[in-house]
Amino acid sequence: MTHSTTTARRRTIWRKVLPTIAAAGIGAAGIVGCSGDGDTGGHGTKAEKVDKADKAQGADKNALSRDTGAAKGKGSALKLKTTSGEFGTKAAAAADFPTWGTRWVVHQTADTSSPSVGMINKDVAGQDRITADYQVDTGKKACEGSTCSTYMAHITGPVNGFLSVLAVDIPEDSLPGVPVQNGGQQPPKPPQPGGTRAEALQRASTWLTANGGGRVPYSQAKIWKDGYRQDCSGYVSMALGLKAPGTNTVGLTSGSITKPIAVNDLRPGDLLIDAAGNNNTRHVVMFEKWNNDAHTSYTSYEQRGDFGTDHTTRTYGLEPGSEYKPYRPLKFTD
């Protein structure tokens, strides 16, 4: 379904309908924590509460980015906030903008083909106001009439996800004052399924510096820029190239994803998973290499609570009676 071809009154420009994919994926609030029911990325850490914005789900699976019956009224005036930090002290590190029309899809990643995580879906244009904290140049042009844009904005309200700036009621092709990440270049491509052990480890290593040169912070409620949950199982799902936002810790033990192996058979990219217990015990790490011939410790990648992405020596699973069990991902081609 597309918008009417009848000429309609609107500020200065038209905006284009951007289709979403037919099957909407799991929303940001669909799974919480490493286990999917509130567990943490490391022992003894407390689960974070899911943001209300992350719970704004319910988008129709076949919905377009905008409905035919959308009203085109004007929203209230633009309001910019000031901030200090990575981008300096200036307006619009977080900025509020009015939207136009209804039924705009909020996407999981900066890609209009990615699953829906919610809708901008009020009855009158401008009733939904987005709060944008950064934007990316996707390199994929979308046009309506003579107006085109390649930008998508990461919004935190009323839904957490990515929205084309074509949904915003401003006479600009990108959001004024909102920082452009990735140097204005296209966002990194999401991990591809399968691949080699080296590719999985390389993907795991990207989160060590993905946050402006620093590690990705841990969160059970938040989604990183690549579309994956910022907890231990979301991180490992990213490294393995599983579907975003990632399965949970227990899900990683599924026979469709991994198979049990012996500890001494661990190879680069294999997993050590503690899927037992409660939200204070479940965890998963990705094995990189043995540190010695005696196999008394190893180096691994993990996303751990109160810290974030880590690359360090571990002994999980090596102690007698450990809840950590070794698993081999099935998707490796080597």
C-alpha positions, 0 to 999 in steps of 0.5 A: 500500500502506498500513499495517495497520488493526489496533491496534498498540502505540506510544508515544503517537501514530500517524503517517500514511502519506505517499505519494510521487510515482510517478516518483522524480527524480534523486537528490542524488548523481546529478549532480555539478558543473556538467558532471555529472562533477566540473566546477566553477562557475568556473575553477581551483576544486576539486570537492568530494567528494560526501557519503556521505549523498547517495549513499544512493539506491535508493528504489522509485519507487512506494514509499509513505512507510511500508511495511505491515510496519513494526515499531513498536518504540521508538528510543533516547533523544533526543540534542540537539547544541548549536551557535552561529550564526544561531539562537544557541547552543542545543540542536538546530541539529542534532539526532538523533531516532529514527524509527519503522517502516520505508520512509519516503520522504525527499523532494527538497524540503519537499513530499511530492509531490516525488521520492524521494532515499532511504529510511528503511528499516531492519528495526526502528524506531529503527535509522535515526536522522535528523539534522535541522538545520532544519524548515519548516511546509509548510502541508499537514496530514498526520494519522494518527488524532488526530495531525496535523502540517504540518512536514517536517524537512531531514535530513542523515543517514542520507539528505540530504533532507526527511522528514515529522516523522510518521516521527519517534518523538517525542510532538511534531508538530514537532521540539523545538528544531530551528529553523524556517526561513522564519519558520515560513511555507510554503517558497517555491514551486519555479520553474515551467517556461517563463515570461518572461525577466524571471521567469528573471532574478528567480529567479536573483536570489533566490539572492543573498539566500536564505542568511539575507540572503546568497548561496547558497554554492557546492557541487557535492555539496549541494542547496539548500532549493529542491531544486537543486544549488548549482553553476553548472548547478544554479543556471541550471536553477533560474532556468530552472525546469528539473526539480530538482536540475538538469541539467549544463553539457553538458545545458544545450546540449541541443537540447531546452533551448537553441539556439545564437545569435550573441553580438550577439543575446544578450538577458536570460535567455540563457546563455553556456556553456563545455561543453568541457574538463574539470572545471576549465573548464566553466561557465555564466552567465545574461546580463542586459544589455549594459553599453554599445553596443559590447558589450564587456562585460555583466552576468550572474548566476552561481554560481561556485566558492569564492564562491557566487551572483554578479551582476557584469560579465563578458566570457565569450564576447566574446574571440576563440576563447573556449570560451563559446558563446551559447545561448537557452533554448527555454522563454521565452514572450517 
